[in-house]
Amino acid sequence: MPSARELEAELLDAHARDDRRALVDLYAQAAEVAEAAKDIDRACFFLTHAWVFALETNHATTDHLRDRLVRHGRI
C-alpha cells in the first residue's frame, strides 16, 4: 500500500490526466488507509469520491463502494 504522500501525488496526477478509472482505485485505497487509522469521516470522504467516479465509469467496484458507505451510515 502506498504511503499517504504517495497516494496524494498519484491522485493529483490522475486528476490532471482526468483518469477517472484510476481515481476510483486511488480514492478507494485512500479510504482504506483512513479506515485503518480509524478515521471514518475521512474514509467516507474518499469512498464518496471513489463511488462517484465508479458510477461515471461503470466500474466493477461500484456496488462494493456503495455497500461500504451504507455500512458507515452515509447512504
C-alpha positions as CSV (number, residue, x, y, z in Angstrom):
1,M,0.0,0.0,0.0
2,P,1.4,3.4,-1.0
3,S,2.0,6.0,1.7
4,A,-0.4,8.8,2.2
5,R,2.0,11.2,0.5
6,E,2.4,8.8,-2.5
7,L,-1.4,8.4,-2.8
8,E,-1.8,12.2,-2.8
9,A,0.7,12.6,-5.6
10,E,-1.0,9.8,-7.6
11,L,-4.4,11.3,-7.0
12,L,-3.2,14.7,-8.2
13,D,-1.7,13.1,-11.3
14,A,-4.8,11.1,-12.1
15,H,-6.9,14.3,-11.7
16,A,-4.5,16.2,-14.0
17,R,-4.9,13.4,-16.6
18,D,-8.7,13.1,-16.0
19,D,-8.1,9.3,-15.5
20,R,-11.4,8.5,-13.7
21,R,-10.9,4.8,-13.6
22,A,-7.6,5.3,-11.8
23,L,-9.3,7.8,-9.4
24,V,-11.7,5.1,-8.4
25,D,-8.9,2.8,-7.3
26,L,-6.8,5.6,-5.7
27,Y,-9.7,7.0,-3.7
28,A,-10.6,3.5,-2.5
29,Q,-7.0,3.0,-1.4
30,A,-7.1,6.3,0.4
31,A,-10.3,5.2,2.2
32,E,-8.6,2.0,3.3
33,V,-5.7,4.0,4.8
34,A,-8.2,6.3,6.6
35,E,-10.2,3.3,7.9
36,A,-7.1,1.6,9.2
37,A,-6.3,4.8,11.1
38,K,-9.9,4.7,12.5
39,D,-10.8,8.0,10.7
40,I,-14.2,7.0,9.4
41,D,-15.2,10.6,8.3
42,R,-12.1,10.9,6.2
43,A,-12.6,7.3,4.9
44,C,-16.1,8.1,3.8
45,F,-15.0,11.3,2.1
46,F,-12.6,9.2,0.0
47,L,-15.2,6.5,-0.5
48,T,-17.8,9.0,-1.8
49,H,-15.3,10.3,-4.3
50,A,-14.4,6.7,-5.4
51,W,-18.1,5.9,-5.7
52,V,-18.9,8.9,-7.8
53,F,-16.1,8.2,-10.2
54,A,-17.1,4.5,-10.2
55,L,-20.6,5.5,-11.2
56,E,-19.3,7.7,-14.0
57,T,-17.1,4.9,-15.4
58,N,-19.4,1.9,-14.8
59,H,-16.5,0.5,-12.7
60,A,-16.8,-3.1,-11.4
61,T,-16.5,-1.9,-7.7
62,T,-19.5,0.5,-7.8
63,D,-21.7,-1.7,-5.7
64,H,-19.0,-2.6,-3.3
65,L,-18.1,1.1,-2.7
66,R,-21.8,1.9,-2.1
67,D,-22.1,-1.0,0.3
68,R,-19.1,0.4,2.3
69,L,-20.8,3.8,2.5
70,V,-24.0,2.1,3.6
71,R,-22.2,0.2,6.4
72,H,-20.9,3.5,7.7
73,G,-24.4,5.0,7.6
74,R,-23.6,7.5,4.9
75,I,-26.3,6.5,2.4
